Amino acid sequence: MSIPFSLKTLAFTALIIGFVYFLQGILAPFIIAGILAYAFNPLAKKLGKYSISRPTASIIIVVLILTFLALLIIWIAPIIQLEILSFAKKTPVLAKRLIEVLTPIFQNLADTLAPADLEKLKDMVGTYFGDAMFFTAKIVGNILGSSLALANLLALIIITPVVCFYMLKDWDKMLKSVYNLVPTGYKDQALKIAHDIDKTMAGYARGQALICVILATYYSLALSLIRLEYALLIGIGTGLLTCIPYVGYVIGIIAAFTVAVTTQGVTMDLIKLMVIFAAGVGLESIVLTPRLVGNRINIHPVWIIFAVLAGGHLKGIVGVLIAIPTASIIGVLIRHALKNNASGTLKNA
């Protein structure tokens, strides 16, 4: 007696989930390598059109990735680390300056609040602001400078390129092996689902990555032009976080305005900041997203936010890495299931 396909699928899915759960501690290099192999597979195919063998094309791509990472680590990382450490050291001064800026507001509140309550409010603002900024900056600085983080980074740098090379080299073979596992009666449906998943993930990942790079460059340059302290740190952070709808802008605006107020006071630079971020939002929503991403991903922003937060909460950095691909796959599967269910209902009617 043969086992129904649905039970086989359920058992196989449970096996994969168990495998991921028990080996989650070592999966990061493989997940990153898989993402890179998927992202650069089209480039490997294009190189193949110029009579470059697949292994050679894979080596070229891995070398280019390593070169880019090396330049990033050598040139950019030390600058960001210095800005973070400098930010941590200046938090007491920034907190004091914030109190000075808020003093007129407190004076206006003096008519409605008791003197004791007003003093408590001042102390609370200064304490929470200083502690929050110092703690955050110190933690991030320690992460960038700790030997453990360096060891983990070195492990990723050593293992990930090797795995990425083999995945790139044998990408078509791996896909064919997976395809052969699908029962004959389900192959056409599996191809449609795989095509939609590829379209959704590729449309989002490649387009959003380019958007993040463009916006990180824009904000870093724009904030540097108005001489805002920590412009590079805020600009890169805002640009990279735009992959999470609205979150990047909110964090960037809060950080930029806080630094501007505490270091320069209430000046015309605040208006310049408003113009910079308004232009950034317009650039992203009117120009970049329609052209580079468009409606191909078919994923609602709320679903993306939930997926990223849930992934980070459940599995940390690994969860964040796989959140959007997982959301894309689930979305495609749900749409196909609803479509098939609707088709079955119509046939039975």
C-alpha positions in Angstrom: 0.0 0.0 0.0 1.5 3.3 -1.1 1.7 6.3 1.1 -0.4 9.3 -0.1 1.6 12.1 -1.6 0.2 14.6 1.0 1.6 12.4 3.9 4.9 12.1 2.1 5.1 15.9 1.7 4.1 16.4 5.4 6.7 14.0 6.6 9.4 15.5 4.4 8.5 19.0 5.6 8.7 17.9 9.2 12.1 16.3 8.5 13.4 19.6 7.0 12.1 21.6 10.0 13.7 19.2 12.5 17.0 19.3 10.5 17.0 23.2 10.5 16.1 23.3 14.2 18.8 21.0 15.5 21.5 22.4 13.2 20.5 26.1 13.3 23.8 27.1 15.0 25.9 26.2 11.9 23.4 27.2 9.2 24.4 30.9 8.7 27.3 30.3 6.2 25.1 28.0 4.2 22.1 30.4 4.2 24.3 33.3 3.2 26.0 31.2 0.5 22.6 30.1 -0.8 21.4 33.7 -1.0 24.6 34.8 -2.9 24.4 31.8 -5.2 20.8 32.5 -6.0 21.5 36.2 -6.5 24.5 35.7 -8.8 23.2 32.7 -10.8 22.0 35.0 -13.6 25.5 36.5 -13.9 27.1 33.1 -14.1 24.7 32.2 -16.9 25.6 35.4 -18.7 29.3 34.6 -18.4 28.6 31.2 -19.8 27.4 32.9 -23.0 30.9 34.2 -23.5 32.3 30.6 -23.6 33.3 30.8 -19.9 32.9 27.5 -18.1 30.6 27.3 -15.1 33.4 26.5 -12.6 35.4 29.4 -14.0 32.5 31.8 -13.9 31.8 30.7 -10.3 35.4 31.4 -9.3 35.2 34.9 -10.9 32.0 35.7 -9.0 33.3 34.5 -5.7 36.5 36.5 -6.1 34.6 39.6 -6.9 32.4 39.2 -3.8 35.4 38.7 -1.6 37.1 41.7 -3.1 34.1 43.8 -2.4 33.9 42.6 1.1 37.6 43.2 1.7 37.3 46.8 0.5 34.2 47.2 2.7 36.0 45.9 5.8 39.2 47.8 5.2 37.7 51.2 4.3 34.2 51.5 5.6 34.0 49.4 8.8 36.8 51.3 10.7 35.1 54.6 9.9 31.7 53.4 11.2 33.3 51.9 14.3 35.0 55.2 15.1 31.8 57.1 14.7 30.0 54.6 17.0 32.6 54.8 19.7 32.7 58.6 19.4 29.0 58.7 19.7 29.1 56.6 22.8 31.7 58.9 24.5 29.6 62.0 23.7 26.3 60.7 25.0 26.6 62.5 28.4 27.3 65.8 26.6 24.4 65.2 24.1 22.1 64.4 27.0 23.0 67.7 28.7 22.6 69.6 25.5 19.1 68.0 25.0 18.1 69.2 28.4 19.2 72.7 27.5 17.2 72.6 24.3 14.1 71.3 26.1 14.4 73.8 29.0 12.1 76.3 27.3 9.5 73.6 26.9 9.9 72.7 30.5 9.4 76.3 31.5 6.2 76.4 29.6 5.1 73.3 31.5 6.0 74.9 34.8 2.6 76.5 34.9 0.8 73.1 34.8 3.2 70.8 36.6 4.4 70.9 40.2 8.1 71.8 40.7 8.9 68.3 42.0 7.2 66.7 39.0 9.0 69.0 36.6 12.4 68.0 38.1 11.5 64.4 37.9 10.6 64.8 34.2 14.0 66.6 33.5 15.9 63.8 35.3 14.0 61.1 33.5 14.6 62.6 30.0 18.3 63.1 30.6 18.8 59.7 32.2 16.8 57.6 29.7 18.3 59.5 26.7 21.9 59.2 28.0 21.5 55.6 29.1 19.8 54.5 25.9 22.3 56.1 23.5 25.3 55.0 25.5 24.1 51.4 25.9 23.2 51.1 22.2 26.4 52.6 20.9 28.6 50.7 23.4 26.9 47.3 22.5 27.3 48.0 18.7 30.9 49.1 19.2 31.7 46.1 21.2 30.2 43.8 18.6 32.3 45.4 15.9 35.4 45.3 18.0 35.1 42.0 19.9 37.4 39.1 19.2 34.4 36.8 19.2 32.7 38.8 16.5 35.9 38.8 14.6 36.2 35.0 14.9 32.7 34.5 13.7 33.3 36.9 10.8 36.4 35.1 9.8 34.5 31.8 9.9 31.9 33.2 7.7 34.5 34.6 5.3 36.3 31.3 5.1 33.3 28.9 4.8 30.7 31.0 2.9 32.8 31.5 -0.3 33.6 27.8 -0.5 30.0 26.8 -0.2 28.9 29.6 -2.5 31.4 28.4 -5.2 30.0 24.8 -5.1 26.4 26.0 -5.1 27.0 28.3 -8.1 28.9 25.6 -10.0 26.2 23.0 -9.4 23.1 25.2 -9.3 21.4 23.7 -12.3 22.2 20.2 -11.1 20.7 20.9 -7.6 17.5 22.3 -9.1 17.3 19.2 -11.4 17.7 16.9 -8.4 14.9 18.7 -6.5 12.7 18.5 -9.6 13.3 14.8 -9.9 12.0 14.3 -6.4 8.6 15.6 -7.4 6.1 13.0 -8.4 5.2 13.0 -12.1 1.6 14.2 -11.6 2.8 17.3 -9.7 5.7 18.4 -11.9 3.8 21.0 -13.9 2.3 22.5 -10.7 5.7 22.4 -9.0 7.2 24.3 -12.0 4.6 27.0 -11.8 5.1 27.4 -8.1 8.9 27.5 -8.5 8.6 30.1 -11.2 6.4 32.3 -9.1 8.7 32.0 -6.1 11.7 32.8 -8.2 9.9 35.8 -9.7 8.8 37.1 -6.4 12.1 36.6 -4.6 14.3 37.9 -7.4 12.1 40.9 -8.0 12.3 41.9 -4.4 15.8 40.9 -3.4 17.7 42.3 -6.4 15.6 45.5 -6.6 15.6 46.2 -2.9 19.4 45.6 -2.6 20.0 48.2 -5.2 17.6 50.6 -3.6 19.3 50.2 -0.2 22.7 51.0 -1.8 21.4 54.0 -3.6 19.6 55.4 -0.6 22.6 54.8 1.8 24.8 56.7 -0.6 22.3 59.5 -0.9 21.7 60.0 2.8 25.4 59.8 3.7 26.3 62.4 1.1 23.3 64.7 1.8 23.8 64.6 5.6 27.6 65.2 5.1 26.9 68.3 3.0 25.0 69.9 5.9 27.9 68.9 8.2 25.7 66.7 10.5 27.7 64.7 13.0 27.7 61.0 12.4 26.4 61.6 8.9 28.0 58.4 7.5 26.6 56.2 10.4 23.1 57.6 10.1 23.1 57.7 6.3 24.2 54.1 5.9 21.9 52.9 8.7 18.9 54.7 7.1 19.6 53.4 3.7 20.1 49.8 4.7 17.0 49.8 6.9 14.8 50.9 4.1 14.4 47.3 3.2 11.9 47.3 6.1 9.1 49.6 5.0 8.9 52.9 7.0 11.2 51.6 9.7 14.3 52.9 8.1 12.9 56.4 7.6 11.5 56.6 11.2 14.8 55.5 12.8 16.8 57.8 10.4 14.7 60.8 11.1 14.7 60.3 14.9 18.5 59.8 14.9 19.3 62.7 12.6 17.0 65.2 14.4 18.2 64.1 17.8 21.9 64.6 16.8 21.1 67.9 15.1 19.2 69.3 18.0 21.7 68.2 20.6 24.8 69.3 18.7 23.6 72.4 16.8 20.4 73.4 18.5 17.2 74.5 16.8 18.6 76.0 13.6 17.9 76.1 9.9 19.6 72.7 9.6 16.4 71.1 10.9 14.6 72.4 7.8 17.4 71.1 5.6 17.0 67.7 7.3 13.3 67.7 6.6 14.0 68.5 2.9 16.7 65.7 2.7 14.4 63.0 4.2 11.3 64.2 2.2 13.4 64.0 -1.0 14.7 60.6 0.0 11.1 59.3 0.6 10.1 60.7 -2.8 13.1 59.2 -4.5 12.4 55.8 -3.1 8.6 55.7 -3.5 8.2 57.6 -6.9 11.4 56.7 -8.8 13.3 53.7 -7.3 10.6 51.3 -6.1 8.4 51.5 -9.2 11.4 51.0 -11.6 13.5 48.5 -9.6 10.8 46.5 -7.8 7.4 47.5 -9.0 4.5 45.2 -8.3 6.4 42.0 -9.1 6.8 40.9 -5.5 3.1 41.0 -4.7 3.9 41.2 -0.9 2.1 43.7 1.3 4.5 45.9 3.4 2.8 44.8 6.6 3.6 41.2 5.8 7.2 42.1 5.2 7.4 44.0 8.5 5.8 41.1 10.4 8.1 38.6 8.7 11.3 40.5 9.6 10.3 41.1 13.2 9.1 37.5 13.7 12.3 36.2 12.1 14.5 38.4 14.3 12.6 37.5 17.4 12.7 33.7 16.8 16.2 33.2 15.3 18.1 36.4 15.5 20.3 37.3 12.5 19.6 34.0 10.8 15.8 34.6 11.2 16.2 38.1 9.7 18.2 36.6 6.7 15.5 34.1 5.9 12.4 36.2 6.9 11.6 37.8 3.5 12.4 34.7 1.4 10.2 32.6 3.7 7.4 35.2 3.5 7.7 35.2 -0.3 7.5 31.4 -0.5 4.6 31.2 1.9 2.8 33.9 0.0 3.2 32.1 -3.3 2.1 28.8 -1.8 -1.0 30.4 -0.2 -2.0 32.1 -3.5 -1.6 28.8 -5.4 -3.6 26.9 -2.8 -6.4 29.4 -2.9 -6.3 29.3 -6.7 -6.5 25.5 -6.8 -9.2 25.5 -4.2 -11.2 28.0 -6.2 -10.7 25.9 -9.4 -11.8 22.8 -7.6 -14.9 24.5 -6.3 -15.9 25.7 -9.8 -15.4 22.2 -11.2 -17.6 20.7 -8.5 -20.3 23.4 -8.9 
